[in-house]
Amino acid sequence: MTQKAVKGKERVRNSDLLSVIRAREARIAVIGLGYVGLPLAVEAARVGFTVVGIERNPESVDRVNSGESYIPDVPGPQLAEVVREGRLRATQGFDAIAGVNVIIICVPTPLDKNRNPDTSYIKDVIDCSLPHLNRGQLMVLESTTYPGTTEEIILPHLEARGFTVGEDFHLAFSPERIDPGNKHYGLKDIPKVVGGVTPRCTEAAKTLYETILENSVFTVSSPRVAEMTKLLENTFRVVNVSLVNELAVLCDRMGIDIWEVIEAAKTKPFGFMPFYPGPGMGGHCIPVDPFYLVWKAKEYGFATRFIELAGEINDNMPEYTVNRAAEVLNGSKKALNGSHVLLLGVAYKRDVGDLRESPALKVAHLLLRRGALLSYHDPYVSKAVIDGKEFRSVPLTVEALRGSDLALITTDHSSVDYRLIVEHAPLIYDTRNALANHQGRHIHRLGAMLSQNRQV
């Protein structure tokens, strides 16, 4: 359809879109059924919307249509119910977009090997969607990205298609705030931020999320502000974790227990927020998002030195962890080369099976490179590929612990029997303070090694 033909048609009134959303009669397409998209699709279906999930992975499509959840934050019975009642289905075909009122994009935005943003998934979605778009639809991008993406990548394609955004099509950005495995703050507990290209776009997106989540929605003046909001949130975390990681390294040298220091600082009711050290940072957002900002800042001739330094500190933590593990073994007259190391946890955080950017995998790589004999136990990850070799989680048994030279805690899953580890592992290096309530000469902790050694 030509641009002239589209503009020649009667414009769809904004009130028409708002009314079908408020009545939960709007049909919604969620593109990308991963950790962000599937929970959102299920929640929209649960409150009464008819939802189609568009997903490239045929296995994921089949599992959704079978009512089988593969995302920990989506209970299987909830997914099965909305599928059974016909409120949610999955497909690989983008032609489904022609029959919906709302399109929500939840695809990955990784970094390339040079740490530049990879927006190819977004561009591919837009290319596949364009032939099927219609007047009166609302499109919302949720994928975390650099400020300007919505208006620089998506908007020009819509305008070239012949739409006038804010009149016969609506476009907005609303950052996802999913925290996988968080038992206290789920999708419906976290307020949404939305910024539309025009005020009418903002109003449409605000109405959508208020209706789906039944929660407060904070509106901002533009997609760029909303995009920047997400980067501020995650950069704040990166910077503070890097600070406490650096202090943990210092405390190791000074003979001060960083964990005790943090507990003491937490008693101050203002001006302090606790962050905790570890072997590095992982996940789909925190280690990646700040570098979107670093990349974009160069366009303005600005060097984000603080952010880059924080990233450098966190990137060094896996190597620091392995060096400390080697020192623990040396203290027992053993070399890391040839020692049996049992890695306890390979997921990037507690009580999830997500391996994306996991620091434990980086630790595992460094251990193998230095000649360690590696095995791992993780109740959430049955198998993992490390340096091109497939490893499988071993049962946490007395034999496995006694057969190791060092048990290295890299992920503090709550279901792990830590007493069993304390009683039977000959040496332990704990990077997560999982053994805070246990004592013993064989227990060493990140940020507390020297102080503990002096006390026993």
VMD Tcl script that draws the C-alpha trace (Angstrom):
set ca {
  {0.00 0.00 0.00}
  {1.39 3.41 -0.91}
  {1.92 6.20 1.57}
  {-0.77 8.27 -0.19}
  {-3.28 5.42 0.02}
  {-2.74 4.93 3.75}
  {-3.08 8.62 4.51}
  {-6.17 8.78 2.38}
  {-8.05 6.40 4.64}
  {-10.05 7.62 7.59}
  {-7.83 7.98 10.64}
  {-8.57 5.65 13.56}
  {-9.54 7.64 16.62}
  {-7.33 7.20 19.69}
  {-10.46 6.64 21.78}
  {-11.31 3.53 19.73}
  {-8.02 1.87 20.66}
  {-8.32 2.93 24.30}
  {-11.85 1.59 24.56}
  {-10.98 -1.90 23.27}
  {-7.98 -2.01 25.60}
  {-10.01 -0.99 28.65}
  {-12.69 -3.53 27.76}
  {-9.95 -6.17 27.41}
  {-11.21 -6.80 23.90}
  {-7.92 -5.81 22.28}
  {-5.94 -8.59 20.64}
  {-2.27 -8.57 21.59}
  {0.81 -9.97 19.87}
  {3.89 -10.50 22.03}
  {7.01 -11.01 19.92}
  {9.64 -13.06 21.75}
  {8.53 -15.62 24.34}
  {11.52 -15.63 26.65}
  {12.04 -14.46 30.23}
  {10.27 -11.16 29.44}
  {7.74 -12.00 26.75}
  {6.20 -15.20 28.10}
  {5.33 -13.84 31.58}
  {3.79 -10.76 29.95}
  {1.82 -12.83 27.44}
  {0.46 -15.10 30.17}
  {-0.49 -12.18 32.41}
  {-2.30 -10.41 29.56}
  {-4.20 -13.61 28.79}
  {-5.06 -14.16 32.45}
  {-6.79 -10.77 32.72}
  {-8.90 -11.49 29.65}
  {-6.99 -10.40 26.56}
  {-6.60 -12.69 23.55}
  {-2.86 -13.07 22.99}
  {-0.71 -14.55 20.26}
  {2.95 -15.13 20.99}
  {5.33 -14.93 18.04}
  {8.50 -16.92 18.58}
  {11.25 -18.07 16.20}
  {12.14 -21.17 18.20}
  {9.80 -23.98 17.07}
  {10.41 -25.95 20.28}
  {9.24 -23.00 22.39}
  {6.16 -22.61 20.17}
  {5.27 -26.27 20.65}
  {5.79 -26.11 24.40}
  {3.61 -23.01 24.80}
  {0.82 -24.54 22.73}
  {1.09 -27.68 24.87}
  {0.74 -25.58 28.02}
  {4.27 -26.46 29.14}
  {6.23 -23.64 30.79}
  {9.99 -23.35 30.30}
  {10.32 -20.09 32.24}
  {10.62 -20.48 36.05}
  {8.56 -17.35 36.73}
  {5.61 -18.72 34.73}
  {3.79 -21.47 36.64}
  {2.86 -24.37 34.38}
  {-0.79 -24.50 35.52}
  {-1.28 -20.79 34.70}
  {0.12 -21.24 31.21}
  {-1.89 -24.41 30.62}
  {-5.10 -22.70 31.72}
  {-4.89 -19.75 29.33}
  {-3.86 -22.02 26.46}
  {-6.71 -24.42 27.18}
  {-9.22 -21.58 27.27}
  {-7.97 -20.23 23.93}
  {-6.64 -16.94 25.29}
  {-3.01 -17.66 24.37}
  {-1.42 -19.42 21.45}
  {2.05 -19.34 19.93}
  {3.18 -19.25 16.34}
  {6.26 -18.64 14.22}
  {4.31 -16.65 11.67}
  {4.35 -12.85 11.65}
  {1.15 -12.76 9.62}
  {-0.67 -13.02 12.97}
  {0.14 -9.32 13.47}
  {-2.48 -8.34 10.90}
  {-5.25 -9.35 13.27}
  {-4.13 -7.63 16.48}
  {-4.52 -4.22 18.06}
  {-1.27 -4.22 20.06}
  {2.25 -5.43 19.28}
  {4.77 -5.76 22.14}
  {8.39 -6.49 21.19}
  {10.41 -8.47 23.75}
  {13.45 -9.70 21.81}
  {17.12 -9.87 22.91}
  {19.49 -6.95 22.50}
  {22.94 -8.42 23.17}
  {26.38 -6.94 22.62}
  {28.63 -8.01 19.79}
  {32.23 -9.13 20.27}
  {33.34 -5.49 20.36}
  {30.74 -4.62 23.02}
  {28.63 -2.63 20.62}
  {24.82 -2.96 20.75}
  {23.39 -5.65 18.50}
  {19.97 -4.42 17.42}
  {19.61 -7.00 14.65}
  {16.76 -8.78 16.47}
  {14.75 -5.57 16.64}
  {15.43 -4.76 12.99}
  {14.45 -8.28 11.94}
  {11.16 -8.02 13.86}
  {10.33 -4.72 12.19}
  {11.16 -6.07 8.73}
  {8.95 -9.12 9.30}
  {6.12 -7.07 10.84}
  {5.86 -4.22 8.34}
  {3.83 -6.06 5.66}
  {1.19 -6.97 8.25}
  {0.75 -3.68 10.14}
  {-2.57 -1.84 10.06}
  {-3.96 1.53 11.00}
  {-4.90 1.99 14.65}
  {-2.37 -0.40 16.12}
  {-0.08 0.26 19.07}
  {3.53 -0.99 19.02}
  {5.60 -1.04 22.22}
  {9.28 -1.92 22.41}
  {10.33 -3.48 25.74}
  {13.81 -4.68 24.78}
  {16.53 -2.88 26.73}
  {18.56 -0.69 24.40}
  {20.33 2.64 23.99}
  {18.45 5.97 24.10}
  {17.11 6.76 20.65}
  {16.47 3.21 19.39}
  {12.68 3.52 19.17}
  {12.78 6.75 17.22}
  {15.91 6.04 15.17}
  {15.26 2.42 14.15}
  {11.51 1.75 14.36}
  {9.88 5.12 13.66}
  {11.42 5.70 10.20}
  {10.19 2.30 9.00}
  {6.64 3.09 10.13}
  {6.71 6.48 8.45}
  {8.06 4.93 5.24}
  {5.16 2.48 5.38}
  {2.83 5.48 5.23}
  {1.72 5.76 8.86}
  {1.50 9.00 10.78}
  {2.62 8.04 14.28}
  {0.33 9.48 16.91}
  {-2.62 9.59 14.51}
  {-3.09 6.32 12.62}
  {-0.39 4.34 14.43}
  {1.02 4.47 17.96}
  {4.60 3.81 19.06}
  {6.11 3.76 22.55}
  {8.93 2.33 24.66}
  {8.41 0.68 28.04}
  {11.47 -0.95 29.63}
  {11.06 -4.46 30.95}
  {11.86 -4.76 34.65}
  {11.75 -8.52 35.05}
  {13.99 -9.98 37.77}
  {14.06 -13.76 37.18}
  {13.59 -15.77 40.35}
  {12.56 -12.80 42.50}
  {9.91 -14.11 44.91}
  {8.98 -10.66 46.25}
  {8.61 -8.61 43.07}
  {6.92 -10.28 40.14}
  {5.60 -8.74 36.94}
  {2.45 -7.31 38.57}
  {4.34 -5.87 41.56}
  {6.67 -3.59 39.59}
  {5.40 -0.24 38.25}
  {5.88 0.35 34.53}
  {7.51 3.33 32.85}
  {6.24 4.36 29.40}
  {7.29 7.01 26.94}
  {5.51 7.48 23.63}
  {6.57 9.28 20.47}
  {3.57 11.58 20.96}
  {1.27 12.23 23.94}
  {-1.43 10.08 22.31}
  {1.08 7.22 21.97}
  {1.98 7.58 25.64}
  {-1.70 7.53 26.62}
  {-2.32 4.35 24.65}
  {0.70 2.53 26.17}
  {-0.20 3.72 29.66}
  {-3.75 2.42 29.27}
  {-2.46 -0.92 28.02}
  {-0.17 -1.60 30.98}
  {-2.62 -0.29 33.55}
  {-5.16 -2.77 32.21}
  {-2.82 -5.77 32.01}
  {-0.91 -5.30 35.25}
  {-3.51 -3.43 37.33}
  {-0.58 -1.41 38.65}
  {0.72 2.15 38.51}
  {2.28 3.41 35.29}
  {4.73 6.31 35.31}
  {4.76 8.30 32.10}
  {7.75 10.21 30.72}
  {8.06 12.72 27.92}
  {9.62 10.53 25.23}
  {10.90 7.04 24.37}
  {14.46 8.32 24.87}
  {13.73 9.17 28.50}
  {12.18 5.74 29.05}
  {15.15 4.03 27.37}
  {17.56 6.02 29.53}
  {15.59 5.14 32.65}
  {16.32 1.44 32.25}
  {20.00 2.09 31.64}
  {20.20 4.27 34.75}
  {18.60 1.53 36.85}
  {21.06 -1.13 35.71}
  {24.11 1.13 35.61}
  {23.35 2.09 39.21}
  {23.55 -1.58 40.13}
  {26.71 -2.25 38.13}
  {28.54 0.68 39.67}
  {27.57 -0.23 43.23}
  {28.39 -3.92 42.82}
  {31.75 -3.01 41.32}
  {32.41 -0.77 44.33}
  {31.72 -3.54 46.82}
  {33.72 -6.02 44.71}
  {36.71 -3.70 44.83}
  {36.28 -3.31 48.58}
  {36.07 -7.11 48.94}
  {39.46 -7.42 47.24}
  {40.85 -4.76 49.55}
  {39.34 -6.44 52.63}
  {41.00 -9.69 51.61}
  {44.34 -7.91 51.84}
  {43.56 -5.97 55.00}
  {42.19 -8.91 56.97}
  {38.73 -7.36 57.29}
  {35.50 -9.28 56.73}
  {33.58 -7.39 54.02}
  {30.38 -9.25 54.86}
  {30.56 -8.04 58.47}
  {31.24 -4.51 57.22}
  {28.14 -4.59 55.01}
  {25.94 -5.87 57.84}
  {27.15 -3.04 60.05}
  {26.62 -0.41 57.35}
  {23.06 -1.70 56.78}
  {22.07 -0.49 60.24}
  {22.12 3.10 58.98}
  {18.49 3.96 58.09}
  {19.41 6.43 55.34}
  {22.18 7.12 52.84}
  {23.19 3.48 52.36}
  {21.89 0.59 50.29}
  {23.54 -2.84 50.63}
  {25.19 -4.50 47.64}
  {27.16 -7.73 47.86}
  {30.38 -8.98 46.27}
  {30.71 -12.12 44.21}
  {32.65 -13.83 41.42}
  {31.28 -11.42 38.81}
  {27.96 -10.30 37.38}
  {25.66 -12.18 35.06}
  {22.22 -12.21 33.52}
  {20.57 -10.70 30.46}
  {20.72 -7.08 31.64}
  {23.16 -6.00 34.32}
  {26.52 -6.86 32.68}
  {25.30 -5.72 29.25}
  {23.08 -2.66 29.53}
  {25.63 -0.06 30.69}
  {27.66 -0.67 27.54}
  {24.71 0.48 25.40}
  {25.21 3.83 27.09}
  {28.99 3.72 26.70}
  {28.51 3.13 22.96}
  {25.88 5.85 22.52}
  {27.92 8.39 24.51}
  {30.71 8.19 21.93}
  {28.30 9.61 19.36}
  {28.28 12.77 21.48}
  {32.05 12.82 22.06}
  {31.59 11.84 25.70}
  {33.68 9.29 27.60}
  {31.76 7.38 30.29}
  {34.82 6.69 32.40}
  {32.97 5.78 35.57}
  {30.80 3.16 33.84}
  {33.74 1.66 31.95}
  {35.80 1.38 35.13}
  {32.91 -0.35 36.90}
  {32.68 -2.83 34.03}
  {36.41 -3.47 34.16}
  {36.32 -4.21 37.91}
  {33.45 -6.66 37.53}
  {35.06 -8.31 34.50}
  {38.15 -9.02 36.60}
  {36.27 -10.81 39.39}
  {36.23 -14.30 37.79}
  {40.01 -14.22 37.43}
  {40.38 -12.92 40.98}
  {38.15 -15.77 42.17}
  {40.31 -18.39 40.45}
  {43.51 -16.84 41.82}
  {42.09 -16.97 45.31}
  {40.96 -20.56 44.80}
  {44.53 -21.41 43.81}
  {45.79 -19.76 47.02}
  {43.36 -21.80 49.10}
  {44.71 -24.98 47.52}
  {48.30 -23.81 47.96}
  {47.59 -23.40 51.66}
  {46.99 -27.15 51.76}
  {50.11 -27.83 49.65}
  {48.12 -28.52 46.50}
  {48.38 -26.98 43.05}
  {45.35 -25.89 41.09}
  {46.75 -27.77 38.10}
  {45.51 -31.35 38.53}
  {43.22 -30.63 41.49}
  {39.59 -31.77 41.45}
  {37.38 -28.68 41.76}
  {33.67 -29.12 42.38}
  {31.89 -25.98 41.22}
  {28.72 -25.41 43.24}
  {26.36 -23.52 40.94}
  {26.76 -22.45 37.31}
  {23.63 -20.27 36.95}
  {24.21 -16.54 37.12}
  {22.10 -16.06 40.25}
  {20.34 -17.90 43.04}
  {17.40 -20.21 42.33}
  {17.27 -19.80 38.53}
  {18.57 -21.93 35.69}
  {19.72 -19.00 33.56}
  {23.28 -19.24 32.21}
  {23.37 -15.95 30.30}
  {26.62 -14.10 31.06}
  {27.06 -16.30 34.14}
  {30.30 -15.50 36.00}
  {30.42 -19.14 37.12}
  {30.97 -20.19 33.50}
  {33.82 -17.69 33.23}
  {35.32 -19.11 36.42}
  {34.93 -22.62 35.02}
  {36.70 -21.61 31.81}
  {39.64 -20.18 33.76}
  {39.84 -23.26 35.98}
  {40.04 -25.54 32.97}
  {42.63 -23.32 31.34}
  {44.82 -23.65 34.44}
  {44.57 -27.43 34.49}
  {41.89 -28.05 37.10}
  {39.78 -31.21 36.86}
  {36.29 -29.77 36.85}
  {32.85 -31.00 37.80}
  {29.78 -29.08 38.88}
  {26.52 -29.40 40.79}
  {23.54 -27.18 40.09}
  {19.95 -28.22 40.88}
  {18.64 -25.86 38.17}
  {21.08 -26.63 35.33}
  {21.33 -30.26 34.24}
  {23.98 -29.63 31.59}
  {26.29 -26.82 30.50}
  {28.76 -26.39 27.67}
  {32.13 -25.06 28.84}
  {34.99 -24.58 26.38}
  {33.10 -26.62 23.82}
  {32.67 -29.61 26.11}
  {29.37 -30.68 27.63}
  {29.35 -31.11 31.40}
  {26.47 -32.58 33.37}
  {25.50 -31.72 36.91}
  {26.69 -34.37 39.35}
  {24.64 -35.34 42.40}
  {25.70 -33.59 45.59}
  {26.83 -36.61 47.59}
  {29.32 -37.37 50.32}
  {31.44 -39.21 47.75}
  {31.46 -36.26 45.32}
  {32.47 -33.85 48.08}
  {35.18 -36.06 49.57}
  {36.49 -36.79 46.09}
  {37.10 -33.10 45.42}
  {40.14 -31.10 46.45}
  {38.12 -27.89 46.57}
  {34.42 -27.06 46.63}
  {33.96 -23.64 45.05}
  {30.62 -21.94 45.73}
  {29.80 -19.65 42.81}
  {25.97 -19.62 43.02}
  {24.18 -19.75 46.37}
  {21.06 -21.76 45.49}
  {18.79 -21.97 48.53}
  {17.98 -25.66 48.02}
  {21.61 -26.82 48.36}
  {22.56 -28.73 51.52}
  {25.35 -26.50 52.77}
  {25.79 -28.47 55.99}
  {26.65 -31.52 53.90}
  {29.25 -29.44 52.06}
  {30.77 -28.14 55.29}
  {30.94 -31.61 56.82}
  {32.51 -33.44 53.88}
  {34.36 -31.07 51.54}
  {38.09 -30.97 52.42}
  {38.42 -27.32 51.34}
  {35.77 -24.71 50.54}
  {36.01 -21.32 48.88}
  {32.72 -19.43 49.24}
  {32.24 -16.42 46.94}
  {28.62 -15.79 47.99}
  {28.76 -15.94 51.80}
  {26.49 -18.99 51.65}
  {28.34 -20.38 54.69}
  {27.97 -17.29 56.86}
  {26.67 -19.41 59.75}
  {29.35 -22.10 59.47}
  {32.88 -22.15 60.86}
  {35.93 -24.26 60.14}
  {39.57 -24.10 59.11}
  {38.68 -25.46 55.71}
  {36.18 -22.65 54.95}
  {37.43 -19.56 53.10}
  {35.30 -16.68 51.88}
  {35.66 -13.94 49.32}
  {36.43 -10.71 51.14}
  {37.18 -12.44 54.41}
  {40.02 -14.89 53.80}
  {42.81 -13.36 55.84}
  {40.65 -12.38 58.79}
  {39.14 -15.82 59.05}
  {42.51 -17.52 58.78}
  {43.79 -15.43 61.68}
  {40.85 -16.33 63.88}
  {41.15 -20.12 63.63}
}
mol new
graphics top color blue
foreach p $ca { graphics top sphere $p radius 0.5 }
foreach p [lrange $ca 0 end-1] q [lrange $ca 1 end] { graphics top cylinder $p $q radius 0.2 }
display resetview
